[in-house]
Amino acid sequence: MSPERRVHDFTDHRQRLPVFVETSPVYELLLGLFAYSSATEPADVPDSSNLIERIESDANDDVKAKLSELAGCGGLWLTLLGVARTAPLPNDLDRFVAHLKSHDPVALRRQMLRNAGYTTSRGHEAAVLDLAASGDGEAVDSLLGDGDPGLLRLFHLPPEETRDLLVDLLCTIDNEVDLQLEPMMAILERDAVATRTLAATMEPAELVERVTNGVTFEPRPGLAGVVLIPSIVVRPWVVISEHADIRIFSYPVADEHMTLDPATPPDHLIGVFKALGEERRLRILYLLGGEPRTLGELADKIDLAKSTTHHHLRLLRQAGLVRVVVGDDDQRYELREAAVPEAGILLASYLGGGQAPEASTTRKDSQ
């Protein structure tokens, strides 16, 4: 008898969470409508693109009245971000409106509820969700009564009227308002290229924290991916939404990308090479390449005062080259090993005219 075959698998089965960095004039319009509907007065919302100002000045009284009826926290428009992802490419407003119009109205409302966080996994009864999607007024009040007032008003309409009102409103805004979305796309895409460059070497949670300027992110079980959408209209806000098993982060375009001058280097790139351009900071990185060390250990090794050493470490941390590990009794500094290839990729992308890696960072029709 032949011996039993055994398989010893030492590979790492953990899959890296896919990150999609996407731009679209549809996203910017929906985020603009979110911002417009989120404020008591349009002037309350910072808007670098002047999109909200153009809606306020160009839209007719009927459009303003409908937008006013849907006003609240603006979450209604965020529920459509995920729907926009499933529209045929290229993702422009005409294709999105046609895609929206083709939806079964009940299925569309069910998807909007899911995107707004009304799911069985969060304790909502499946029967109530189905009744609300179908237009049952009692179920709508039970489900949405304490939530987004705009969504509540919309769901008190029959399902077909819900869909048709959204389609009509978007078409009317597109026809009457000089949205000027296309000129913004160059800025949005420039930011997206820089983010895709970082995504090639950074873990998703670290990347989210970087582009959102501090929003921490812990992937939950079952999450299929992360979508990052740069936006001008929401600056400086960060807006988080969902679509099915995808988490969507709409983040403010970085200051350096607000100019269309391609020769303007990213602030992060400048910070990295400023940090590297000093002998004592390079010696600190060399020491940390061996093992994590305390402030006192580093100061002794390079023969500097603790205050001076701390100053150099602060610059290295700001550049993303060093991290702090806080223990029970002390804190140690360690080298971020991924920072070195990140710096090289950022420089190569800048010198190459902003060409970023495409692997697993461009849109995929995964829904």
N, C-alpha and C positions, 0 to 999 in steps of 0.2 A: 504494500500500500504506500502510495506516495505521501510525503509529509504534508501536513496542512499548510496551505499558503497563508501567510500573514502580511498585512499591509501596515507599515509604520509610517504614518503621515506626519511630518514635522513642519508642514507649511502653515503659514498664518492665514486662517480663513476669514479674518476680519476684512470686510470690504470698506474702502474709503468712501465716505458719503459723497455722492456727486454734487458738484456746484455748477450752476448755470448762471452766467452773467449775461443779462439780456437788456436790450434797449428797444423801444418802440414808441412811435407817436401816440399810440393808443394808451399805453401805460401812462404817459405824461398827461394826457387829457383826463383820464380817470383819476389820477392823483390830484390834478388841478380841481376837479369837481369835488373830490374828497375834502381838499383844503377849503374850497369855497363854501361847502356845506357844513364845515366844522366850526366856523367862526360866527359870532353874533353880527359882526361887521366885516366885509371883505378886507378892510384895512388892518384887521387884527392878524391877518395871516402874512408872514413874510413870503414874498414871491419874486424871486430873482428874474423870472421869465416874463413878468407882467401879464401872464395868462389870465389870472383872476381879474385884473383890471380891464382886460379886453372883453371878457365875458360880461362884466358889469356895464361897460360902455356900449357894446355892440348888440347884446341880446335884446329882443323885444320884450314887451311887458308880459306876454303869455309865457315865454320861456322862464323869465324871472319868477313869475307866479308859481310855475311848476317846480322850479328849483327850491323856492321858498317852502312849498308844501312838503318837499322831501328833505328839508333841512333837519339837522340834529347833530349827531356826532360824525356824520359823513360815512359811516361804515358801509352803507349801501354800495357806494362806488368801489370800495375795496373788495367786495364780494365778486366783482366782475373782473378783477385783475387775473384771477386764475382762469376764468372763462376765456379771456383774451389770449391766454397762452395756447389754447387749443384751436384758435382760428388758423386758417391756412396762411402759409408764408407767401410773400412778405406781409408782415403783420401791420397793415395800414388800416385806417378807419373804415374805409369802404368794405374791406373783407371782414372786419370785425362786426360791423352792423349786419352784413348779410349772414354771417355765422350766428349771430345772436337771434336774428329773425327766423333761422331755420330750426331753432331749438323747440322741442316740445315744451309748452309753457309750464306744465307741472314739474317736469324734470328739471327745467331751468330754475324754478323756485326751490326745488329740493337741493340743487347744487348751491344756490345762494345761501340757503340756511346752513348747509355744511360748511361753506367758506366763512360764514359769520360765527362759527363755533358752536352751532346747535347740532350736536351729534349724540348718538347713544353712548359713546365712550365718555362723554361728559355728563352723563346722568339724565339725558332727555329721552323720553319714551318714543320708541319708533312709531307707534300708532299716532301720537300727537304730531310728530314731525310730518308724517304722511298726510294727516288731515289738514295741517296748516299749509302745506305745499299745494293741496287740492283746493284750498279756499274756504275751509271751515272757519267761520269768524270766531267761535269760542276757542278753538285750538290756537288761532293766531294770537288772541289776547292772552291766553295762558302762557304761550311760548315767548312772545315778544313784548308783552305789556310793560316790562321793566327795562327793556333794551333800547335799541336805536329807534327813535320816533319816526325817522324817515322810512326805515324798513317796515315799521308797523303800519304806517299809512299805505305804503305800496302793497303790502300783503293783504290789506282789506279790500283790494280790488280783485276781481276775478282773475285767474291765472293768465288768460290770454291778454287781458288789458294790462296786466303788469308788464309782460314782455313788450307789447306794442307801445306802451308809454315810454319805456326806456329807449326803444328803437327810434321812435318819433323825436324824442328829446335830443338824442345824440345827432340825428340827421339835421334837425333844425339848428343846433349849435354849430355844426360843421358848415352849414350853408350860410348862416348869418354872421358868425363871428370870425374875424380874421385871426385865427388861432396861432399862426406863425410857428407851427410845430416843427416843420422840416428844418428850418435854420438851426434849431436847438439840437438836432440829431447829431451833428458833428461834435458838439461839446459832450453830449451824453456818451457817444461812442468812444471818444478819447478817454473818458474816465473808465469806461468798461474795459478798454484795452489794458489800461494800467492794472485794473482789478484782476483781469484774466492772467496777467503776468504774475501777480502775487499768488493767485490760486494754484499755479503750477507747482509751488513749493510749500505752501502753508496749509495747515489743517483747517477744515471748514470753520470750526469754532474760533480759531485765531484770526482767520480772514474776516469773519463777521465782526469781531471786536475791532479789527483795524479799520475797516471801511465805515463803520458806524460810530467811530470815536468812542468806544467803550461799552457798547451793548454786549453783555455776556450771553452765550448761547450754549445750551446743553441739549444735544440731540436726544429726542425721546425714542423709545422703541417703536419700530414700524415706520419711522420717517424715511422717505424714499429719496429725498434730495433737498437742496437749498437753492432758491432763486434769489439773486442779487440784482436789483434794478436801480441804477443811478438816476437821480431826479434833480431837476433844477427847481421845479415849482414847490417842492416841500422843504427846500433848504430853510433852516438847519434841522428840520425834524427828521426823525427816523420812524417809519411806519411799518408795522409788522402785521402780516395777514397770512392766510392759508388757502390752499386749494388741494382738496383730497389729502394725500399724504405728502404734500410739498409745503415747506415753510418759505414765505416770501418776505424779504427785507428790502424795502424801498429806502434808499439812503441818500443823503445830500451829496451832490457832486463836489469834489474837492476844489478848493479855491483856485489852485493852479490850472485846473481844467476849464475854468470859466472863460478863459481867453482862447481864441482859436489859433493863436500863434504856436505852431508845432515845435518851435525851438525852446519854449518855456519848459525847463526841467521840473519834474515833480518835486514837491517839498520833501518827500520822504527820501528821494534819491540824494538830494542836497544834504539832508541831515546825516545819512549814512556815511557819505564820503567826508563830511566835515569831522565826524566822530573818528574816522579812521586816519585822518590827516594829522595825527599828533603822536609822537613817539611814546609818551607815557601811557596813553590809552591803548596803543598797540601792545605794550608790555603787559598791561592788565589783561587783555584778551588772551595773550599767550599763556599767562598763568592760569586763567580760567579754563583754558583748553585742556589742562591736566586734570583739574578737579574743582568742585565748588569751594569757595573761600569766603571768610568773613571780611568785613571792612578792615579790621585790625590786621589780619594776616596779609591782606593786599598792601596796606600802608607800610608794613614792615618790609615786605619783599621789594618794593620799589623805592623805599626810603623817602616817603612823603608824609606830610601831616595827614591825619584822618580827614580833616575838613577838605583838603585839596583832593585827596583820593575820592572822597564822596562826590565832589564836583565832577570829576572825570566819569565816575560811575553813573551819575545822573544823565550826562550827555550820551553815554553808551546805551543806557536804558531807553532814552527818548528815541534813539535811532533804531531800537529794536534788536540790538546786538547782545544785550545782557538782560537776564531776568533775575528777580529776587525770590528766593525760597525762604519762607518764614517757618522756623521751627518752634519748639516749645520754649527754648531758652535764648535763641539768637536768630539772626537771619544771615543767610549766605547768598552769595552772588554766583551765578553760573552762566556759562556761555550758551547762547541760543545757536546751536550748531547749524540750523537751517538758515540763519541770517546771512551767512557767507554766500551760499549759492543764490539766495534771494537778491543780494546786492548786485551780483554779476548779471543775473537775468534782467533786473531793472535797468542796469546800465546798457546792456545789449539791446533791450527793447527801445530805449531812448535813442541810442545811436543808430538803430535800424529804422527809425521813423515810426516807432510805436507799434511794430508788429509783435503781437503776443501769441503765445502758444494757444492752440485751439482745443487740445485734448480735454474732453469731458467738461468744458466750460461754456460751450455754445448751446443754443437751444436744441432740445430734442423733443419730439412729439411723443412724450411718455405717458400722457394722460389718456 
